[in-house]
Amino acid sequence: MARPCLLAAGFAWLAGSLAGAVEMPTALEAGPFLTGLRPDRITISWQTKEPTTGRVECRFGRQRRLADSPAPARLHQVTLAGLPPATECSYRLFVGHAATPFWRFRTAPDGPAPVRFAVYGDSRSNPEKHARVAQAIAAHDPAFVVHTGDFVSDGRVRAQWVAQFFVPAAELLRGCPILPAMGTHEKHSPVFYDYFAPPRELLWAERLRGAPPAAFPTAGWTAWRFGSLDFLVLNSYASVKPGDPQLVWLEQALAECRGTWRIVVAHEPFFSSGKHGGSEKLREALLPLLLERGVDLVFAGHDHTYERTVPFADGDDSSAPPLVQIVTGGGGASLYKVQPGPWAAHASSTLNFCIVGVEDDALVVSAYDDASRPLDCAVLTKANGRRDFGEAVPVAALEFLAAAKRFKSFSFPHPGAEPKSKEFSFSAANPYAHEMVGELSWEDAEGNGWALEPPSQTVRVAPRGKATVRFTARFDPTAAGAALAAAPQAVLRAAGRSVAVPAFAIEAPPRPRKPEPPPPPPEPTDPFDLEEEEEE
Ligand SMILES: [Fe+2]
């Protein structure tokens, strides 16, 4: 990859024949796209079909900057430094001997300022749908766009990055810097880092400042500040066990947050009502830390849905800071069905993106579909540092309810014509460091021949412990109104929320025995034989 070379002077190359050229260079294959947005700099990248040299011309006010990518290469990355903060800049590329039109970007503010940004993810596999979503996002003119991962079907295949990501989102990416999170389909590919890693000189600058190796963004996780927003972007491929570099980095990065809003971006969600569901492993490893350190908002993808959770907090103490998680995985990939879980404030199966407006102590998340029709809206506010996100649910209750998906259906033997009962038991494991408490009860268990004992019971599972839950089911087919198919529904309840768990699976009725073959018909009697017998 060609690396940047910022020129303070030397406009001669530009003068004359190239000035004023506005045709899109045919050699351009992907980009330009913008990364590394800071108050004083930005990185502009592009890819050509054949190796070539390149140059960026940037204008702001009455000033002009040039930066070269002098070595023939296909992927070019040029950093413009020394820019003024919160300033609209225009730029164009020179690719070979052709120039692009001018496009615009805006540098980051150097302090708190109102901002509007976009979030979306899972843009893979269907370029036409991705193009619709990207164009709808561009119409909102966001300051930057956060991508929650799964850019393409297979992140190791460069051609897919062009066809599935850069070309469909070209208009958006020319003027809207991107903050990318690694998804599962990126497969930890070096291609992700080729496109999105910060320029090498920034890495060297961080090393010279004594940053620990774990802080280097080449690991796929990164911290980024924009005005009053602190973003912490996680790498779904990197482990988060105690002592692992990503967790060490995250603890350090959270301690260094100074902004009003703390926003975590992680491809895999903690809670989700889509096909994949939430990650119990991530809940166990990260949620206590994020809640303790006052993270306000988590953006995720992975499930191709839109979903916003209710606010949840560590414990039911009203002073515990709540957190809201949003899954926005509708950037083009085939949609998944949703079955709203007990954590869901809004869940839908549709292409989608989020526009987030931040002004002073208010943060407004608006979700839209691919035609920019509103889907959902949530307002989070802070007054004197105290959050008003709405009533929060204890996270332990949601974790208890999330365990419902582990239940297998209870297999009840077909009773035939006789009453039948069966004892059941299942073990409830608690992987978390806090107690899980909830209730198991039964619905629709009266007047239809079914009886469940006990009809409800408290389930209490010690931290990192296990509990065995037992109950007995009985069905009497001779009872009035007996209906085998109306098997009672098991329900878990906690903190005023409930979720159904699989009901009984009734075993197939016993196979009817093969009927005894009828006795063979008597031999036809022969009157003559009879006569003979009689004669004997
Ligand atoms: Fe994924």
Residues whose N, C-alpha, C, O or C-beta is under 5 A from the ligand:
A	BS01	LIG	D150 G183 T184 H185 H302
